[in-house]
Amino acid sequence: MPIRNAVMHFIDKKPDGSPAVLHKAQATLAPSEATDNLLFDLNDAYNAKQGKAWGFFHDESGAYPFSGWLRSFVDGKTDFVEFTRESVEHLTKLMEESNLTTGGHVLFAHYQQGMTDYLAIALLQHSDSVSVSAELEVKPSRHLDLSQLNLAARINLSEWRNNPVSKQYVSFIKGKGGRKISDYFRDFIGCQEGVDGPGETRTLLKAFSDYVEREDLPEDLAREKTHTLVEYTAAQTKLGEPVALKELSELLDEERPQNFAEFVQGADYGLSSEIPADKRTINQFRRFTGRAEGLSISFEAHLLGNKIEFDQDAGTLMIKGVPTQLVDQIKRSVKD
């Protein structure tokens, strides 16, 4: 993960309502193992966050100037330090206007992962602790606390440059404190939501369930493919990468690598070739399947306790919201 540029500014804003004081860096951070480790840990913390959104920039304007400053840097008209200084001044202004958050260290990191360029921006908080010196003395210390990462965004610069119609090259943390807490940071980036991550993930899982049903797979093979799906999507979310439909299809069926992708495209689920998978939705997905004496039952785990109730003592399942097609078949059978 080569770091091309990294800058750390500091916004000193206390919760007592006093004006924020901005301390701007004069130069990029010197290359070091500590900087590499910080970016590595930041990416891990960011990828693990649930409740992220994906989107794209608003048109550049006075209200949303960030994309213009970024474009100037990407085009080589502005250096990285100047780009971040303009940006952090704007962030400080929005922070003052919102009066909903304290300050912190603002990290801008331009780095490469594989063949892709990224820009990560994060407002980092610190925690007080103690350390032991070489002389065995206990001393107070402060460290950046990534467990408090609530305001951060990541921009896929390669996607932004090369795919102007994309609506998912920016991702950002929505935040736990409600929309107002994160709205000013989203407005600072100047982006709007373009892809419903949880909704896209649910559609992908629905397509997979339909695919398994159409293929009429044996129970053990259906379970194996479900495991492959969950493992792959979990790995992609851990890396902060989208689920590639083509790659998933190849993993699901090595003999017919395009079978699942062609099924999805042919059935017109409306999924794009890359899907920003939602970790929470994936974690809820697992299929229960069973066959015995002409009876075949298969359902997703998240339906248990909702549409499907299990009586352990009686060994029975109660199904609510039976599919209309099945109901019609049963009614016709009873009439006959």
C-alpha positions as CSV (number, residue, x, y, z in Angstrom):
1,M,0.0,0.0,0.0
2,P,2.5,2.7,-1.2
3,I,1.7,6.1,0.3
4,R,2.2,8.9,-2.2
5,N,1.3,11.8,0.0
6,A,0.1,12.2,3.6
7,V,-0.7,15.3,5.6
8,M,-2.0,15.7,9.2
9,H,-3.7,18.9,10.3
10,F,-5.2,19.7,13.7
11,I,-8.5,21.4,14.5
12,D,-8.6,22.4,18.2
13,K,-12.3,22.6,18.9
14,K,-13.6,21.9,22.4
15,P,-17.2,21.0,23.3
16,D,-17.6,24.2,25.4
17,G,-18.5,26.2,22.3
18,S,-15.3,28.2,22.1
19,P,-14.1,29.0,18.5
20,A,-12.1,26.4,16.7
21,V,-8.4,27.0,16.2
22,L,-6.9,25.4,13.1
23,H,-3.3,24.3,13.1
24,K,-2.3,23.7,9.5
25,A,0.7,21.5,8.5
26,Q,3.4,23.1,6.3
27,A,4.6,19.9,4.7
28,T,3.7,16.3,4.1
29,L,4.5,13.6,6.6
30,A,7.9,12.1,6.2
31,P,7.9,8.5,5.0
32,S,8.2,6.2,8.0
33,E,7.1,2.9,9.4
34,A,4.8,4.8,11.8
35,T,2.9,6.5,9.0
36,D,2.6,3.2,7.1
37,N,1.2,1.5,10.2
38,L,-1.2,4.4,10.8
39,L,-2.7,4.1,7.3
40,F,-2.8,0.3,7.5
41,D,-4.7,0.5,10.9
42,L,-7.0,3.3,9.6
43,N,-8.0,1.1,6.6
44,D,-8.7,-1.8,8.8
45,A,-10.8,0.3,11.1
46,Y,-12.7,1.9,8.2
47,N,-13.4,-1.3,6.4
48,A,-14.7,-2.8,9.6
49,K,-17.2,0.0,10.1
50,Q,-20.8,-0.8,9.5
51,G,-23.3,1.8,8.2
52,K,-21.2,3.2,5.4
53,A,-22.7,4.8,2.3
54,W,-21.5,5.0,-1.3
55,G,-22.0,7.9,-3.6
56,F,-20.6,10.5,-6.0
57,F,-19.7,14.2,-6.0
58,H,-22.2,17.0,-6.4
59,D,-21.4,19.3,-9.2
60,E,-18.7,21.7,-8.0
61,S,-20.1,24.9,-6.5
62,G,-19.6,27.4,-3.7
63,A,-21.4,25.0,-1.4
64,Y,-19.4,22.0,-2.6
65,P,-15.9,23.3,-3.5
66,F,-14.0,20.1,-2.5
67,S,-14.2,18.3,-5.8
68,G,-12.7,21.3,-7.6
69,W,-9.7,21.5,-5.2
70,L,-9.3,17.7,-5.6
71,R,-9.5,18.0,-9.4
72,S,-6.8,20.7,-9.3
73,F,-4.5,18.5,-7.4
74,V,-5.1,15.4,-9.5
75,D,-4.5,17.5,-12.7
76,G,-1.1,18.7,-11.2
77,K,-2.2,22.3,-10.8
78,T,-2.0,22.3,-7.0
79,D,0.4,20.4,-4.7
80,F,-1.0,18.1,-2.1
81,V,-0.2,20.3,0.9
82,E,-2.0,23.3,-0.6
83,F,-5.0,21.1,-1.6
84,T,-5.3,19.8,2.0
85,R,-4.9,23.3,3.5
86,E,-7.8,24.7,1.5
87,S,-9.8,21.6,2.3
88,V,-9.2,21.7,6.1
89,E,-10.1,25.4,6.2
90,H,-13.5,24.5,4.7
91,L,-13.9,21.6,7.1
92,T,-13.2,23.9,10.0
93,K,-15.8,26.4,8.8
94,L,-18.5,23.7,8.5
95,M,-17.5,22.3,11.9
96,E,-18.1,25.7,13.4
97,E,-21.4,26.1,11.7
98,S,-22.7,22.7,12.8
99,N,-21.5,23.1,16.4
100,L,-22.2,19.4,16.8
101,T,-18.7,17.9,17.2
102,T,-15.3,18.4,18.7
103,G,-12.2,18.8,16.7
104,G,-9.3,16.4,16.2
105,H,-6.5,15.5,13.9
106,V,-7.4,15.5,10.2
107,L,-5.5,13.0,8.1
108,F,-5.4,13.2,4.3
109,A,-3.7,10.2,2.8
110,H,-3.1,9.6,-1.0
111,Y,-2.1,6.1,-1.6
112,Q,-2.1,3.2,-4.0
113,Q,-3.6,-0.2,-3.5
114,G,-2.9,-2.6,-6.3
115,M,-3.5,-0.6,-9.5
116,T,-6.0,1.8,-7.8
117,D,-5.4,5.3,-6.4
118,Y,-7.3,6.3,-3.3
119,L,-7.7,9.4,-1.1
120,A,-8.6,8.7,2.5
121,I,-9.8,11.6,4.8
122,A,-10.4,11.0,8.5
123,L,-11.1,13.0,11.6
124,L,-9.1,11.2,14.3
125,Q,-9.6,11.5,18.0
126,H,-7.0,10.8,20.7
127,S,-7.1,9.1,24.0
128,D,-5.0,9.7,27.1
129,S,-3.0,6.8,28.5
130,V,0.2,6.0,30.3
131,S,3.5,4.6,29.1
132,V,6.6,3.2,30.7
133,S,10.0,4.8,29.8
134,A,13.3,3.1,29.3
135,E,14.1,4.3,32.8
136,L,11.0,2.4,34.1
137,E,9.1,5.6,34.8
138,V,5.4,5.9,34.2
139,K,4.5,8.9,32.0
140,P,1.3,10.2,30.5
141,S,0.9,9.7,26.8
142,R,-1.6,10.4,24.1
143,H,-2.4,8.1,21.1
144,L,-4.8,8.2,18.2
145,D,-7.8,6.1,19.0
146,L,-9.1,4.5,15.8
147,S,-11.9,2.8,17.8
148,Q,-13.5,6.3,17.8
149,L,-13.4,6.6,14.0
150,N,-16.8,8.1,13.1
151,L,-16.1,10.7,10.5
152,A,-14.1,9.4,7.5
153,A,-14.4,9.0,3.8
154,R,-12.5,7.3,1.0
155,I,-12.4,8.3,-2.6
156,N,-11.5,5.9,-5.4
157,L,-9.6,8.4,-7.6
158,S,-9.1,5.9,-10.4
159,E,-12.8,5.2,-10.6
160,W,-13.6,8.9,-10.5
161,R,-11.2,9.7,-13.3
162,N,-11.9,6.8,-15.6
163,N,-15.7,6.2,-15.1
164,P,-17.5,9.5,-15.1
165,V,-21.0,7.9,-14.8
166,S,-20.1,5.9,-11.7
167,K,-22.2,6.6,-8.6
168,Q,-20.1,4.7,-6.1
169,Y,-16.5,6.1,-6.1
170,V,-17.0,7.8,-2.8
171,S,-17.7,6.0,0.5
172,F,-18.2,7.6,3.9
173,I,-19.3,6.6,7.4
174,K,-22.8,7.6,8.2
175,G,-22.1,7.7,11.9
176,K,-24.0,6.4,14.9
177,G,-25.1,9.8,16.3
178,G,-27.7,10.4,13.7
179,R,-27.6,12.2,10.3
180,K,-26.8,15.6,11.7
181,I,-23.5,14.4,13.2
182,S,-22.2,13.2,9.8
183,D,-24.1,15.5,7.5
184,Y,-21.5,18.3,7.7
185,F,-18.7,15.9,6.9
186,R,-20.6,14.5,4.0
187,D,-21.2,18.1,2.8
188,F,-17.5,18.9,3.3
189,I,-16.7,16.1,0.8
190,G,-19.6,17.3,-1.3
191,C,-21.1,13.9,-2.1
192,Q,-24.5,12.4,-2.4
193,E,-25.6,8.8,-1.9
194,G,-25.8,7.0,-5.2
195,V,-25.9,3.3,-4.3
196,D,-28.0,1.7,-1.6
197,G,-25.4,-0.8,-0.2
198,P,-27.8,-2.8,2.0
199,G,-30.4,-2.8,-0.7
200,E,-28.0,-4.0,-3.4
201,T,-26.7,-6.7,-1.0
202,R,-30.2,-7.9,-0.3
203,T,-30.9,-8.1,-4.1
204,L,-27.6,-10.0,-4.6
205,L,-28.7,-12.5,-1.9
206,K,-32.2,-12.8,-3.4
207,A,-30.6,-13.5,-6.8
208,F,-28.4,-16.2,-5.3
209,S,-31.4,-17.8,-3.6
210,D,-33.3,-17.9,-6.9
211,Y,-30.2,-19.3,-8.6
212,V,-29.9,-22.1,-6.1
213,E,-33.6,-22.9,-6.5
214,R,-33.4,-22.9,-10.3
215,E,-30.3,-25.2,-10.3
216,D,-32.1,-27.6,-7.9
217,L,-28.8,-28.2,-6.1
218,P,-28.4,-31.0,-3.6
219,E,-28.3,-29.9,0.0
220,D,-24.6,-30.3,0.5
221,L,-23.7,-28.4,-2.7
222,A,-26.2,-25.6,-1.9
223,R,-24.5,-25.3,1.5
224,E,-21.1,-25.2,-0.1
225,K,-22.0,-22.5,-2.6
226,T,-23.6,-20.4,0.2
227,H,-20.4,-20.7,2.2
228,T,-18.4,-19.6,-0.9
229,L,-20.7,-16.6,-1.3
230,V,-20.5,-15.5,2.3
231,E,-16.7,-16.0,2.5
232,Y,-16.0,-14.0,-0.6
233,T,-18.3,-11.1,0.2
234,A,-16.9,-11.0,3.8
235,A,-13.4,-10.9,2.4
236,Q,-14.2,-8.1,0.0
237,T,-15.9,-6.0,2.8
238,K,-12.8,-6.5,5.0
239,L,-10.6,-5.2,2.2
240,G,-13.0,-2.3,1.5
241,E,-13.5,-3.6,-2.0
242,P,-16.9,-4.2,-3.9
243,V,-18.1,-7.6,-4.8
244,A,-17.3,-8.2,-8.4
245,L,-20.2,-10.2,-10.0
246,K,-17.9,-11.9,-12.5
247,E,-15.4,-13.0,-9.9
248,L,-18.1,-14.3,-7.6
249,S,-19.6,-16.2,-10.5
250,E,-16.2,-17.9,-11.2
251,L,-15.9,-18.9,-7.6
252,L,-19.4,-20.4,-7.4
253,D,-18.9,-22.7,-10.4
254,E,-15.5,-23.4,-11.8
255,E,-16.8,-25.6,-14.6
256,R,-19.3,-22.9,-15.7
257,P,-17.7,-19.7,-14.5
258,Q,-20.2,-17.4,-16.1
259,N,-23.3,-19.3,-15.1
260,F,-24.3,-17.2,-12.1
261,A,-23.4,-13.9,-13.7
262,E,-25.5,-14.8,-16.8
263,F,-28.4,-15.8,-14.6
264,V,-28.3,-12.4,-12.8
265,Q,-28.1,-10.4,-16.0
266,G,-30.7,-12.5,-17.7
267,A,-33.2,-12.1,-14.9
268,D,-32.7,-8.4,-14.8
269,Y,-32.2,-7.9,-11.1
270,G,-30.8,-4.4,-11.8
271,L,-27.4,-5.2,-10.2
272,S,-24.3,-3.5,-11.5
273,S,-21.1,-5.5,-12.2
274,E,-19.6,-4.3,-8.8
275,I,-21.7,-4.2,-5.7
276,P,-20.7,-2.4,-2.4
277,A,-21.6,-5.3,-0.1
278,D,-23.1,-4.4,3.3
279,K,-21.4,-6.4,6.1
280,R,-24.4,-6.5,8.4
281,T,-26.7,-7.9,5.7
282,I,-24.1,-10.5,4.7
283,N,-23.7,-11.6,8.3
284,Q,-27.5,-12.2,8.6
285,F,-27.5,-14.5,5.5
286,R,-27.3,-18.2,5.8
287,R,-29.6,-20.8,4.3
288,F,-31.3,-23.7,6.1
289,T,-32.0,-26.5,3.8
290,G,-33.4,-30.0,4.2
291,R,-35.1,-32.8,2.2
292,A,-36.9,-35.9,3.4
293,E,-39.7,-38.2,2.0
294,G,-40.7,-35.9,-0.8
295,L,-40.5,-32.7,1.3
296,S,-37.9,-30.0,0.4
297,I,-37.5,-26.9,2.6
298,S,-35.0,-24.1,2.1
299,F,-35.0,-20.6,3.6
300,E,-32.6,-17.8,4.6
301,A,-31.6,-17.7,8.3
302,H,-32.8,-14.1,8.9
303,L,-36.4,-15.3,8.2
304,L,-36.3,-17.5,11.3
305,G,-38.2,-15.8,14.1
306,N,-39.9,-13.5,11.6
307,K,-41.7,-15.3,8.8
308,I,-40.8,-18.7,10.0
309,E,-41.2,-19.9,13.6
310,F,-39.6,-23.1,15.0
311,D,-41.2,-25.1,17.8
312,Q,-38.2,-27.1,19.1
313,D,-40.3,-29.3,21.4
314,A,-42.8,-30.2,18.7
315,G,-40.3,-30.3,15.9
316,T,-42.5,-28.1,13.7
317,L,-42.1,-25.0,11.5
318,M,-44.8,-22.4,11.1
319,I,-44.5,-20.5,7.8
320,K,-46.1,-17.0,7.5
321,G,-46.4,-15.3,4.1
322,V,-46.5,-18.5,2.0
323,P,-45.5,-17.7,-1.6
324,T,-48.5,-16.9,-3.7
325,Q,-47.6,-19.4,-6.4
326,L,-47.5,-22.2,-3.8
327,V,-50.8,-21.2,-2.3
328,D,-52.4,-21.2,-5.7
329,Q,-51.1,-24.7,-6.4
330,I,-52.4,-26.0,-3.1
331,K,-55.9,-24.4,-3.7
332,R,-56.2,-25.9,-7.1
333,S,-55.1,-29.3,-5.7
334,V,-57.8,-29.2,-3.0
335,K,-60.5,-28.2,-5.5
336,D,-59.6,-31.1,-7.8
